[in-house]
């Protein structure tokens, strides 16, 4: 019952994020950018778990702070995530035909428009972050948030991880190297909304390291489970073609460790993520339940 209640809560929070994105994204019929706006909305509004925006909402609840500022920040991170998926799916990258159960952006709008849609979403994300002062976030915090997100999204974070991932294709790497790739490629955009939400919510300084470690472990857990599902899942469950990592020569946890050992590692990281929250100044049960959800997910 507890798990079902949390899944229902996540679904409600994801709907809140979807509604905000629906309202805040430029409409399809806005002048000369109509085709661009349509391509952007196609990918951003395609659904998903909205973890990067839901985590800040959980922190706002935990610290009893207003929702609107963290929602705006989390939605900006969702734009960056959507742009990264559009570009990931391109023929020059992973060359995927399906994402979230429907054709990828470049299959619908063409490669050129898909590239421009991704570029536009990244730019729009920083416009939203720069405007957080309109949501009662101080100028000093806005600047700090922009710095954190730029670092997480760029060469020191997600893009850097993608570069390492491409370089590692059809190569023999060890688990430490694979973990570093995913710490940057996946983990950075899960850590940064938590860090920014803690800043917006005026979390005590002693909580920051605990939240950061939790978010790091959560990102790693997400990726390990993702790799396992790529082996065990189906197109219907995943919304994308399974087995793509192996076909692209990518290193994965099941590939390096074997499926059973990868499953065991996921269990250990799940426990470590929850342990990282010990001593937090507020009740952290919501974050622990999020770790449970990531660990047990099927898509």
Secondary structure in CASP SS format (residue, H / E / C, confidence):
PFRMAT SS
TARGET T0000
AUTHOR 0000-0000-0000
METHOD secondary structure of the structure
MODEL  1
X C 1.00
X H 1.00
X H 1.00
X H 1.00
X H 1.00
X H 1.00
X H 1.00
X H 1.00
X H 1.00
X H 1.00
X H 1.00
X H 1.00
X H 1.00
X H 1.00
X H 1.00
X H 1.00
X H 1.00
X H 1.00
X H 1.00
X H 1.00
X H 1.00
X H 1.00
X H 1.00
X H 1.00
X C 1.00
X C 1.00
X C 1.00
X C 1.00
X C 1.00
X C 1.00
X H 1.00
X H 1.00
X H 1.00
X H 1.00
X H 1.00
X H 1.00
X H 1.00
X H 1.00
X H 1.00
X H 1.00
X H 1.00
X H 1.00
X H 1.00
X H 1.00
X C 1.00
X C 1.00
X C 1.00
X C 1.00
X C 1.00
X C 1.00
X H 1.00
X H 1.00
X H 1.00
X H 1.00
X H 1.00
X H 1.00
X H 1.00
X H 1.00
X H 1.00
X H 1.00
X H 1.00
X H 1.00
X C 1.00
X C 1.00
X C 1.00
X C 1.00
X H 1.00
X H 1.00
X H 1.00
X H 1.00
X H 1.00
X H 1.00
X H 1.00
X H 1.00
X H 1.00
X H 1.00
X H 1.00
X H 1.00
X H 1.00
X H 1.00
X H 1.00
X H 1.00
X H 1.00
X H 1.00
X H 1.00
X H 1.00
X H 1.00
X H 1.00
X C 1.00
X C 1.00
X C 1.00
X C 1.00
X C 1.00
X C 1.00
X C 1.00
X C 1.00
X C 1.00
X E 1.00
X E 1.00
X C 1.00
X C 1.00
X E 1.00
X E 1.00
X C 1.00
X H 1.00
X H 1.00
X H 1.00
X H 1.00
X H 1.00
X C 1.00
X H 1.00
X H 1.00
X H 1.00
X H 1.00
X H 1.00
X H 1.00
X H 1.00
X H 1.00
X H 1.00
X H 1.00
X H 1.00
X H 1.00
X H 1.00
X H 1.00
X H 1.00
X H 1.00
X H 1.00
X H 1.00
X H 1.00
X H 1.00
X C 1.00
X H 1.00
X H 1.00
X H 1.00
X H 1.00
X C 1.00
X C 1.00
X C 1.00
X H 1.00
X H 1.00
X H 1.00
X H 1.00
X H 1.00
X H 1.00
X H 1.00
X H 1.00
X H 1.00
X H 1.00
X H 1.00
X H 1.00
X H 1.00
X H 1.00
X H 1.00
X C 1.00
X C 1.00
X C 1.00
X C 1.00
X H 1.00
X H 1.00
X H 1.00
X H 1.00
X H 1.00
X H 1.00
X H 1.00
X H 1.00
X H 1.00
X H 1.00
X C 1.00
X C 1.00
X C 1.00
X C 1.00
X C 1.00
X C 1.00
X C 1.00
X H 1.00
X H 1.00
X H 1.00
X H 1.00
X H 1.00
X H 1.00
X H 1.00
X H 1.00
X H 1.00
X H 1.00
X H 1.00
X H 1.00
X H 1.00
X H 1.00
X H 1.00
X H 1.00
X H 1.00
X H 1.00
X H 1.00
X H 1.00
X H 1.00
X H 1.00
X H 1.00
X H 1.00
X H 1.00
X H 1.00
X C 1.00
X C 1.00
X C 1.00
X C 1.00
X H 1.00
X H 1.00
X H 1.00
X H 1.00
X H 1.00
X H 1.00
X H 1.00
X H 1.00
X H 1.00
X H 1.00
X H 1.00
X H 1.00
X H 1.00
X H 1.00
X H 1.00
X H 1.00
X H 1.00
X H 1.00
X H 1.00
X H 1.00
X H 1.00
X H 1.00
X H 1.00
X H 1.00
X H 1.00
X H 1.00
X H 1.00
X H 1.00
X C 1.00
X C 1.00
X H 1.00
X H 1.00
X H 1.00
X H 1.00
X C 1.00
X C 1.00
X C 1.00
X C 1.00
X C 1.00
X H 1.00
X H 1.00
X H 1.00
X H 1.00
X C 1.00
X C 1.00
X C 1.00
X C 1.00
X C 1.00
X H 1.00
X H 1.00
X H 1.00
X H 1.00
X H 1.00
X C 1.00
X H 1.00
X H 1.00
X H 1.00
X H 1.00
X H 1.00
X H 1.00
X H 1.00
X H 1.00
X H 1.00
X H 1.00
X H 1.00
X H 1.00
X H 1.00
X H 1.00
X H 1.00
X H 1.00
X H 1.00
X C 1.00
X C 1.00
X C 1.00
X C 1.00
X C 1.00
X C 1.00
X C 1.00
X C 1.00
X C 1.00
X H 1.00
X H 1.00
X H 1.00
X H 1.00
X H 1.00
X H 1.00
X H 1.00
X H 1.00
X H 1.00
X H 1.00
X H 1.00
X H 1.00
X C 1.00
X C 1.00
X C 1.00
END
